[in-house]
Amino acid sequence: MNPFQETTERLRRVSQAHVLVGAENLEAPALSRFLNQINSLPLEELAGMLTQTSSQKSRDLSLLSPPNVIRQDAASSMEFRAVGEQMIRRGQVAAFTVAGGQGTRLGWRGPKGTYPATVVTGKPLFRVFAEQILASERRYSVRIPWFIMTSPQNDADTRAFFADNNYFGRQKQEHVFIPQGIVPCTDADGNILLSGAGEIATNPDGHGGAIRALHSSGALQEMSARGITQLSYFQVDNPLVRVIDPIFLGAHVGAPGSSGEMSSKCVSKRNAAEKVGVLCNIPTEAGSRTTVIEYSDLPTAMAHQRDAAGELAFGAANIAVHVISVEFAMRLAASNDIQLPWHRAHKKVPCLDATGVLTHPEKPNAYKFECFIFDALPLARCSITLQTSRMEEFAPIKNAEGEDSPASSHRIQSDRNGAWLESVGVIIPRRADGSVDAKIEIGPLAALEANDLRNRSTIGSIRRGEEFVI
Ligand code: UTP
């Protein structure tokens, strides 16, 4: 059989033979690209994805309880920091960014990590993270490898951006780019959609594709051979994330009750209605496990429930910052758990209609399938959640405007940077609502935390509306 016949046969076996109708009219190179694309897709998994996501049983959410949140105090922070710093110095920690998303809400033309994110100089997100890693490498006299999950769609652009920027002053060999898997989009009946003649409509398989991508690329083996035991996992869209946080790393391995497999950071929900997933505990056959409940699934009464201290009982907002042990990832990779549950979302996907004409739907017409990394949490025996401050560590850029936009991120960045300078005696202008009335940027090479600014009190004061950079 030739490749065309083989692919036809494979599609027929999974009841998707319509994909190749008319393909014989394609020029040879286009046909060959099309066959390669089809054969790179997990077609045999599609039926399972469809049944799993359409028959997903809702969990009994009445059994949820608040998670084991660790609140930082001076004594425990010092203890955790010592443990974490030792791991970093020993070269046991790698950074891991998931950067394979499509970033459709932001609408930026390139990979999201190339987006100019900082308040005054507009440093791209990748540079912000690179400088943090570089500062940590200098502080702890160690090389810190950086694993970056891309998608087949943005891998080449991402690599080119790093090369064009000379790896932001870091060693080229300390960067590992790992393209994640992709999956086809389907219509409501499960038929694969075409985005053009000779091209299937696809999307990356979600940040939950990370474990499989780390495994199949050989990255987990590489880490293990190099003595790396912990991955500092973060998303590409948060310029305030602490890329290498000794306190979180120390809590992950050293906090009472942690199995050191997978830990999370959380911030307090702003209010009961905030649209953010929350960390909770849920009983399972294996005992109580940590999980994330999406805002749309959390019953309203539970979202408003308060604890004895008057705080939201289910108020531990997930900010998608985790530490994942390499051993835990390897255990998942060696079992069926490498495939985290599929979720499907109803979206607008431009595609060819039955007559072969490209349509741009006005209403959702297609299903996209994705896995979420937080679905690995219940697979960890005892997972801890470290509470942190939203202003200190969370200023995501997801939307072009409004909440979680560049504008809202800039305000939080200036508030955090102003607070850092204030803590060493600099006078900062504030508005009536308490926010900082200046644009203040602090580069990671100048300070990784407020304490690094203790020699900067000579700055004196910052003027209202001033643009200030160190
Ligand atoms: P989001 O859920 O914000 O999705 O990703 P997105 O694709 O970036 O943006 P929209 O929804 O299209 O606007 C959260 C993080 O997970 C990564 C993203 O790059 C981001 O760091 N991600 C998401 C992946 O690495 N792969 C995916 O398939 C999806």
Boltz pocket constraint, residues with backbone or C-beta under 6 A from the ligand:
constraints:
  - pocket:
      binder: B
      contacts: [[A, 98], [A, 99], [A, 100], [A, 101], [A, 102], [A, 103], [A, 104], [A, 105], [A, 106], [A, 112], [A, 149], [A, 150], [A, 180], [A, 203], [A, 204], [A, 205], [A, 206], [A, 207], [A, 234], [A, 235], [A, 236], [A, 237], [A, 370], [A, 398]]
      max_distance: 6.0
